[in-house]
Amino acid sequence: MSNSFILISIAIMSIVTALLRFLPFLIFRNRKTPAIISYLGTVLPCAIMGMLVVYCLKGVNFVGLEGWIPALLASICVVLLHVWKRNTLLSIIVGTACYMILVRLF
């Protein structure tokens, strides 16, 4: 692949991503946001986080301690850190680092 093809592909993907992000603001610019959209805006973040938890823990192996102890301790770390700091990004980063360290130790 040539460099120009890669650059054009990145540019197109960037434009499409930005358009998808800005499209709701353009659509609802001069009118009130429908109730269903407001409802989804409050409910979906929690639902998505719940699905991510299920996805992350679906492959946990309970045969030996090395299969589930790192996941359990990292999950506890994420919950405690989030309750303490209320920062989702910090919780995810520290929880991931904690899990990676624990996987190496067990």
C-alpha positions as CSV (number, residue, x, y, z in Angstrom):
1,M,0.0,0.0,0.0
2,S,1.2,3.4,-0.8
3,N,1.5,6.3,1.7
4,S,-1.0,8.3,-0.2
5,F,-3.6,5.5,0.1
6,I,-3.0,5.3,3.9
7,L,-3.3,9.1,4.3
8,I,-6.5,9.3,2.3
9,S,-8.0,6.4,4.2
10,I,-7.1,8.0,7.6
11,A,-8.6,11.3,6.3
12,I,-11.9,9.7,5.2
13,M,-12.2,7.8,8.5
14,S,-11.5,11.0,10.5
15,I,-14.2,12.9,8.5
16,V,-16.8,10.1,8.9
17,T,-16.0,9.8,12.7
18,A,-16.3,13.6,13.2
19,L,-19.5,13.7,11.1
20,L,-21.1,11.0,13.2
21,R,-20.1,12.9,16.4
22,F,-21.5,16.2,15.2
23,L,-24.6,14.9,13.4
24,P,-26.9,14.9,16.5
25,F,-26.0,18.5,17.3
26,L,-26.7,19.5,13.7
27,I,-30.0,17.6,13.6
28,F,-31.3,19.0,17.0
29,R,-29.8,22.4,16.7
30,N,-33.1,24.4,16.5
31,R,-35.5,22.1,18.2
32,K,-36.0,20.4,21.5
33,T,-34.3,17.1,22.0
34,P,-36.9,14.3,21.9
35,A,-37.6,12.6,25.2
36,I,-36.4,9.2,24.0
37,I,-33.0,10.6,23.1
38,S,-32.7,12.3,26.5
39,Y,-33.7,9.0,28.2
40,L,-31.1,7.0,26.2
41,G,-28.5,9.6,27.1
42,T,-29.0,8.9,30.8
43,V,-29.5,5.1,30.5
44,L,-27.0,4.0,27.9
45,P,-23.7,4.8,29.7
46,C,-24.6,2.5,32.6
47,A,-25.8,-0.2,30.2
48,I,-22.6,0.0,28.1
49,M,-20.4,-0.2,31.2
50,G,-22.4,-3.2,32.4
51,M,-21.9,-4.9,29.0
52,L,-18.1,-4.1,29.2
53,V,-17.9,-5.8,32.6
54,V,-19.7,-8.9,31.3
55,Y,-17.4,-8.9,28.2
56,C,-14.3,-8.5,30.3
57,L,-15.2,-11.3,32.7
58,K,-16.8,-13.8,30.3
59,G,-13.6,-15.7,29.8
60,V,-12.6,-16.1,33.4
61,N,-11.5,-19.6,34.2
62,F,-12.4,-20.9,37.6
63,V,-10.3,-24.1,37.4
64,G,-7.3,-22.7,39.2
65,L,-6.6,-19.6,41.3
66,E,-4.5,-18.0,38.5
67,G,-7.7,-17.9,36.3
68,W,-10.0,-15.9,38.5
69,I,-7.9,-14.2,41.3
70,P,-6.4,-11.5,39.1
71,A,-9.8,-10.7,37.6
72,L,-11.5,-10.5,41.0
73,L,-8.7,-8.3,42.5
74,A,-8.6,-6.0,39.5
75,S,-12.4,-5.7,39.6
76,I,-12.4,-4.8,43.3
77,C,-9.6,-2.2,42.6
78,V,-11.7,-0.6,39.8
79,V,-14.9,-0.5,42.0
80,L,-13.0,1.0,45.0
81,L,-11.1,3.5,43.0
82,H,-14.3,4.6,41.2
83,V,-16.2,5.0,44.4
84,W,-13.4,7.0,45.9
85,K,-12.4,9.2,42.9
86,R,-15.5,9.1,40.6
87,N,-13.2,9.1,37.6
88,T,-14.1,6.5,35.0
89,L,-10.9,6.9,32.9
90,L,-8.7,6.6,36.0
91,S,-10.6,3.6,37.2
92,I,-10.2,1.8,33.8
93,I,-6.5,2.6,33.4
94,V,-5.6,1.6,37.0
95,G,-7.8,-1.5,36.8
96,T,-6.1,-2.6,33.6
97,A,-2.7,-2.0,35.0
98,C,-3.6,-3.9,38.1
99,Y,-4.9,-6.8,36.1
100,M,-1.8,-6.9,33.9
101,I,0.5,-6.9,36.9
102,L,-1.6,-9.6,38.7
103,V,-1.6,-11.8,35.7
104,R,2.2,-11.7,35.6
105,L,2.4,-12.4,39.4
106,F,0.0,-15.4,39.5
